[in-house]
């Protein structure tokens, strides 16, 4: 890393103490930018690096709510509006006990480049709360969401900031949030949130988009080696929305998904994961992955704790959470003959794991490229809302496929241009960065 990048990195660390996930995300991008600064000295002159690492706005607020026992509970809410050079801030809300400012800033920073890669006119932002919806009643979740939106509503809008869902925020939560926004503003501003129900302004394919898109990206990577998903042994970590739809798409394309997981452990099903059963347990009943093994039978087994990556795969799709796949997991996957890894979650692979994959010649798709299908389809939902239109599933999926192919090609071509052929991390980082940096230059020092 050259002197300018090192100086700015150190300044980011100093100004944002303790935010380790944000630090990790910044370093991962900075490690690829030296050739960009040589080619574009104007970026350094305009302090683009410093500005792109500093959010345009950081909002932290108290969220008081009353549980079913009548007790007042307090959580903390966040919205980091990171960069609007390309369009309104766009990024999900995460409700999970691990959420704090550093997590939200890491996610928002990644979102800047991810959104740029889609080619859609959307900036980068992220938000959430340390509220845990798991184990809460629908009434408690509703009261929390209403309190959360009572503060957030003043900071968002279809031309300002458009949140969506993330971990812990699905259709139920988006519904409660949108209802409160509508109640407070007295406007049916359907473009203010994405991930809505299809019957009230949502888009077909949006629930499937992140998982589908990650698999589409893997398929494009495999094509460069004359391969496909057909016949591949696949592991997908997680069992939420992204994971379930990645499993469904991978199996549709001929892969055999033999394992998935949740926070309690993982299940191995050598016959191939039964998507309908998994969806019923996880989405319909909000159950645990152990329930799948108990009801599936057919030789499937549940492993408490442990590493899902020990089950062995030729294609791996980490779709759970950040830093879930580490050095030992990468080594285990190499031993099983892995040929491609794509991040369905945000930053699920540690830097050391990525280094191991790349040194071994494994095709590696970073999250800001591979999981961009969700936000891309959110932008398509915004288009439909703006035109008061609704597209068919087939049309929307075709648009998603076109976007994912374009992202893959842009990453591949950018990596080639900057002397790192086949390195999708370099391609994604530089491709997204240059697009945003050019826009920031055009807008002046703001």
C-alpha positions in Angstrom: 0.0 0.0 0.0 1.5 3.3 -1.0 2.1 6.3 1.3 -1.1 8.2 0.4 -3.3 5.1 1.0 -1.5 4.2 4.2 -1.9 7.8 5.6 -5.6 7.9 4.8 -6.1 4.4 6.2 -4.3 5.3 9.5 -6.5 8.5 9.7 -9.6 6.4 9.3 -8.5 4.1 12.1 -7.7 7.1 14.3 -11.0 8.9 13.7 -13.1 5.7 14.0 -11.7 3.8 17.0 -12.9 0.4 17.8 -14.9 0.0 14.6 -13.1 -3.2 13.5 -15.5 -4.3 10.8 -15.4 -0.8 9.2 -11.6 -0.9 9.4 -11.6 -4.3 7.6 -13.8 -3.1 4.8 -11.7 0.0 4.2 -8.4 -1.9 4.1 -9.9 -4.5 1.7 -10.7 -1.8 -0.8 -7.6 0.3 -0.2 -5.3 -2.7 -0.9 -6.5 -2.7 -4.5 -6.4 1.1 -5.3 -2.7 1.9 -5.8 -2.9 1.5 -9.6 -6.0 3.7 -9.7 -4.2 6.6 -7.9 -1.4 6.3 -10.4 -3.7 6.5 -13.3 -6.0 9.1 -11.8 -3.9 11.6 -9.8 -6.9 13.9 -9.8 -8.6 11.6 -7.3 -5.8 12.3 -4.8 -5.8 16.1 -5.5 -9.5 16.2 -4.7 -9.2 14.1 -1.5 -11.6 11.5 -2.9 -10.2 8.8 -0.6 -10.7 10.9 2.5 -14.2 11.9 1.5 -15.4 8.5 0.4 -14.5 7.1 3.9 -16.4 9.8 5.8 -20.2 9.3 5.8 -22.2 12.3 4.6 -24.5 11.8 7.6 -24.6 9.5 10.7 -27.8 9.3 12.6 -28.1 7.5 16.0 -31.3 7.6 18.0 -33.1 6.0 21.0 -35.9 3.5 20.2 -38.3 3.1 23.2 -41.0 0.5 23.0 -43.3 -1.6 25.3 -43.1 -5.4 25.4 -46.1 -7.7 25.9 -45.6 -7.7 29.7 -46.0 -3.9 29.7 -42.2 -3.2 30.4 -40.5 -0.3 28.6 -37.6 -1.5 26.6 -34.9 0.7 25.0 -32.8 -0.1 21.8 -30.5 2.0 19.7 -31.3 2.9 16.1 -28.8 3.8 13.4 -28.8 5.2 9.8 -25.5 5.9 8.1 -26.1 7.9 4.9 -22.7 7.3 3.4 -22.5 8.6 -0.2 -25.1 10.1 -2.5 -22.9 10.9 -5.5 -24.8 8.5 -7.8 -28.3 8.8 -6.3 -30.3 8.6 -3.1 -28.8 6.6 -0.3 -29.8 2.9 -0.7 -29.2 0.0 1.6 -30.9 -2.2 4.1 -31.8 -2.1 7.8 -30.4 -4.9 10.1 -32.1 -5.8 13.3 -29.7 -8.0 15.3 -28.0 -7.8 18.8 -24.6 -7.4 17.2 -25.5 -4.1 15.5 -23.4 -1.1 16.5 -22.0 1.9 14.6 -19.0 0.0 13.2 -21.2 -2.7 11.7 -23.5 -0.2 10.1 -20.5 1.8 8.7 -18.9 -1.3 7.3 -22.1 -2.3 5.6 -22.7 1.2 4.3 -19.2 1.5 2.9 -19.5 -1.8 1.0 -22.9 -0.6 -0.2 -21.4 2.4 -2.0 -19.4 0.2 -4.4 -21.9 -2.5 -4.7 -24.6 -0.1 -5.8 -22.2 1.6 -8.2 -21.5 -1.8 -9.8 -25.2 -2.4 -10.6 -25.2 0.6 -13.0 -28.3 1.9 -11.3 -28.6 5.5 -10.0 -28.3 4.8 -6.3 -25.9 5.9 -3.6 -24.8 3.9 -0.5 -26.2 3.8 3.0 -27.2 1.3 5.7 -29.0 1.2 9.0 -30.5 -0.9 11.7 -30.8 -1.5 15.4 -29.5 -3.8 18.2 -33.1 -5.0 18.6 -33.5 -8.8 18.2 -36.8 -9.8 16.6 -36.2 -13.5 17.3 -38.5 -14.7 20.0 -40.6 -11.5 19.9 -44.4 -11.6 19.2 -45.8 -9.9 16.2 -47.2 -7.2 18.4 -43.8 -6.5 20.0 -42.1 -6.4 16.6 -44.8 -4.0 15.4 -44.4 -1.7 18.3 -40.7 -1.6 17.9 -40.9 -0.9 14.2 -43.4 1.9 14.8 -41.1 3.5 17.3 -38.1 3.1 15.1 -39.8 4.7 12.1 -41.2 7.6 14.2 -37.6 8.9 14.3 -36.3 7.5 11.0 -39.1 8.9 8.8 -37.7 12.5 9.0 -34.4 11.3 7.4 -35.7 9.2 4.5 -37.7 9.6 1.2 -37.8 8.3 -2.3 -35.4 11.1 -3.5 -33.3 11.1 -0.3 -32.7 7.7 1.3 -34.5 4.4 0.5 -34.0 1.7 3.1 -34.8 -2.0 2.6 -34.4 -5.2 4.6 -31.4 -7.1 5.8 -30.8 -9.6 8.6 -33.8 -9.6 10.9 -35.8 -7.4 8.6 -38.1 -9.2 6.3 -41.6 -8.7 4.8 -43.2 -8.4 8.3 -40.9 -5.7 9.5 -41.0 -3.8 6.2 -44.8 -3.8 6.4 -44.9 -2.3 9.9 -42.2 0.2 9.0 -44.0 1.3 5.8 -47.4 1.5 7.6 -45.9 3.9 10.2 -44.2 6.0 7.6 -47.5 6.3 5.7 -49.4 7.1 8.9 -47.0 9.9 9.9 -46.5 11.5 6.5 -50.1 11.0 5.2 -48.5 10.0 1.9 -48.5 6.7 0.0 -44.9 7.2 -1.0 -44.3 3.6 -2.1 -40.7 4.3 -3.3 -39.5 5.2 0.2 -38.9 1.5 1.2 -38.1 -1.6 -0.9 -38.8 -5.2 -0.1 -42.5 -4.5 0.2 -45.2 -7.1 -0.3 -46.1 -7.6 -4.0 -49.8 -6.6 -3.3 -48.8 -3.2 -1.9 -46.0 -1.9 -4.1 -43.3 -4.6 -4.0 -41.6 -6.2 -6.9 -41.7 -9.8 -8.0 -38.3 -11.5 -7.7 -37.2 -9.1 -4.9 -37.4 -11.9 -2.3 -35.3 -14.2 -4.5 -33.0 -11.6 -5.9 -29.9 -11.7 -3.6 -29.8 -15.5 -3.6 -30.6 -15.9 -7.3 -28.0 -13.2 -8.2 -25.2 -14.8 -6.2 -25.8 -18.1 -8.1 -26.0 -16.2 -11.4 -22.6 -14.6 -10.6 -21.1 -18.1 -9.8 -22.4 -19.4 -13.1 -20.7 -16.6 -15.0 -17.4 -17.2 -13.2 -17.6 -20.9 -14.0 -18.2 -20.2 -17.6 -14.8 -18.5 -17.9 -13.3 -22.0 -17.1 -15.6 -23.9 -19.4 -17.6 -25.1 -16.4 -21.2 -24.8 -15.0 -23.1 -25.5 -11.8 -24.5 -28.7 -13.3 -23.2 -31.6 -11.2 -21.4 -29.5 -8.7 -21.5 -30.3 -5.0 -22.6 -27.1 -3.3 -22.7 -25.8 0.3 -24.7 -22.7 1.2 -24.3 -21.3 4.7 -27.3 -19.7 6.4 -30.9 -20.6 6.0 -32.6 -17.2 5.8 -34.0 -15.6 2.7 -30.7 -15.3 0.8 -29.6 -18.8 1.5 -32.9 -20.5 0.7 -33.2 -18.8 -2.7 -29.5 -19.4 -3.5 -30.2 -23.1 -2.8 -33.3 -23.1 -5.0 -31.5 -21.4 -7.9 -28.3 -23.6 -7.6 -30.4 -26.8 -7.7 -32.5 -25.5 -10.6 -29.2 -25.1 -12.5 -28.1 -28.7 -11.7 -26.0 -28.3 -8.6 -26.6 -30.5 -5.6 -26.8 -28.4 -2.4 -25.9 -30.8 0.5 -25.7 -28.5 3.5 -27.0 -25.3 5.0 -26.9 -23.8 8.6 -28.1 -21.4 11.2 -26.6 -20.1 14.4 -27.2 -23.5 16.2 -25.3 -25.7 13.7 -25.7 -27.1 10.3 -27.5 -29.9 8.5 -26.0 -32.3 5.9 -28.5 -33.8 3.4 -26.6 -35.9 0.8 -29.8 -36.3 -1.2 -30.0 -32.6 -1.7 -31.7 -30.0 0.5 -35.5 -30.1 0.2 -36.2 -26.4 -0.4 -39.9 -26.6 0.2 -39.4 -28.2 3.6 -36.6 -25.7 4.5 -38.7 -22.8 3.5 -41.7 -24.0 5.6 -39.6 -24.5 8.7 -37.5 -21.3 8.5 -40.0 -18.8 6.9 -43.3 -20.3 7.8 -42.6 -21.5 11.3 -39.5 -19.5 12.2 -38.0 -22.8 13.4 -34.4 -24.0 13.7 -32.3 -26.0 11.2 -32.3 -29.0 13.6 -36.1 -29.2 12.9 -35.2 -29.8 9.2 -33.1 -32.8 9.9 -35.7 -34.3 12.3 -38.5 -34.0 9.8 -36.5 -34.7 6.6 -35.2 -38.1 7.6 -33.7 -39.7 4.4 -30.2 -39.9 6.0 -30.0 -36.2 6.7 -28.2 -35.2 9.9 -27.8 -32.2 12.2 -24.4 -31.2 13.5 -24.5 -28.8 16.5 -21.8 -26.1 16.3 -18.8 -27.0 14.1 -18.0 -25.7 10.7 -20.4 -26.3 7.8 -17.4 -26.0 5.4 -16.1 -29.4 6.7 -18.9 -31.0 4.8 -16.9 -30.5 1.6 -18.0 -28.8 -1.6 -16.8 -27.8 -5.1 -18.9 -24.6 -4.9 -19.3 -22.7 -1.7 -21.8 -19.9 -1.1 -21.3 -18.2 2.3 -24.7 -16.5 2.9 -25.0 -16.0 6.6 -23.0 -13.1 8.1 -19.6 -11.3 8.2 -16.4 -13.2 8.8 -18.1 -16.6 9.0 -15.5 -18.4 6.8 -12.0 -18.2 8.1 -8.5 -19.6 7.3 -9.1 -23.1 8.5 -12.4 -23.2 6.7 -10.7 -22.2 3.4 -8.1 -24.9 3.9 -10.9 -27.5 4.5 -12.7 -26.4 1.3 -9.5 -26.6 -0.7 -9.0 -30.2 0.4 -12.5 -31.0 -0.8 -11.7 -29.6 -4.3 -13.6 -26.3 -4.2 -13.4 -24.5 -7.5 -15.6 -21.4 -6.9 -16.7 -19.3 -3.9 -19.1 -16.4 -4.0 -20.2 -14.3 -1.1 -24.0 -14.2 -0.7 -23.6 -12.3 2.6 -21.6 -9.1 3.2 -17.9 -9.8 3.9 -18.4 -13.4 5.1 -14.9 -14.4 4.2 -11.9 -13.2 6.3 -9.0 -11.6 4.5 -6.8 -14.7 5.1 -9.5 -17.0 3.6 -9.7 -14.8 0.5 -5.9 -14.9 0.2 -5.9 -18.7 0.4 -8.6 -19.0 -2.3 -6.9 -16.6 -4.6 -3.4 -18.2 -4.2 -5.0 -21.6 -5.0 -6.6 -20.3 -8.2 -10.2 -20.7 -6.8 -12.7 -18.4 -8.5 -13.7 -15.9 -5.9 -16.7 -13.5 -6.1 -16.7 -10.8 -3.5 -19.9 -9.7 -1.9 -20.0 -6.2 -3.4 -20.4 -8.0 -6.8 -21.8 -11.4 -6.1 -24.6 -10.3 -3.8 -25.6 -7.1 -5.6 -28.7 -8.8 -7.1 -30.8 -7.8 -4.1 -30.1 -4.0 -4.2 -30.3 -4.1 -8.0 -33.8 -5.5 -7.8 -34.7 -3.0 -5.2 -33.7 -0.3 -7.7 -36.0 -2.1 -10.2 -38.8 -1.9 -7.5 -38.1 1.8 -7.2 -38.6 2.1 -11.0 -41.9 0.3 -10.9 -43.1 2.5 -8.0 -42.1 5.7 -9.8 -44.0 4.7 -13.0 -47.0 3.2 -11.0 -46.3 -0.1 -12.9 -45.8 -3.8 -12.0 -43.6 -6.1 -14.0 -44.0 -9.9 -14.5 -41.7 -12.3 -12.7 -40.1 -13.3 -16.0 -39.4 -9.8 -17.1 -37.9 -8.8 -13.7 -35.8 -12.0 -13.5 -34.5 -11.3 -17.0 -33.5 -7.7 -15.9 -31.8 -9.2 -12.9 -29.9 -11.7 -15.0 -28.7 -8.9 -17.4 -27.5 -6.8 -14.4 -25.6 -9.7 -12.8 -23.9 -10.6 -16.2 -23.0 -7.0 -16.6 -21.5 -6.8 -13.1 -19.5 -10.0 -13.7 -18.2 -8.6 -17.0 -17.4 -5.2 -15.6 -15.4 -6.8 -12.8 -13.5 -9.1 -15.2 -12.7 -6.3 -17.7 -11.6 -3.9 -14.9 -9.3 -6.5 -13.4 -7.8 -7.1 -16.8 -7.3 -3.4 -17.4 -5.5 -2.9 -14.1 -3.2 -5.9 -14.5 -5.0 -8.5 -12.4 -6.8 -10.8 -14.8 -9.3 -13.1 -13.1 -9.2 -11.2 -9.8 -12.8 -10.3 -9.1 -11.9 -8.5 -5.9 -9.7 -6.0 -7.8 -12.3 -5.7 -10.5 -15.2 -5.0 -8.1 -13.3 -2.6 -5.9 -11.8 -0.5 -8.7 -14.9 -0.7 -10.9 -17.1 0.6 -8.1 -14.6 3.1 -6.8 -13.9 4.8 -10.2 -17.6 5.2 -11.0 -18.3 6.9 -7.6 -15.0 9.0 -7.7 -15.8 10.3 -11.2 -19.2 11.4 -10.0 -17.7 13.1 -6.8 -15.3 15.0 -9.0 -18.1 16.2 -11.2 -20.1 17.5 -8.2 -17.4 19.6 -6.7 -16.1 19.7 -3.1 -19.3 18.8 -1.2 
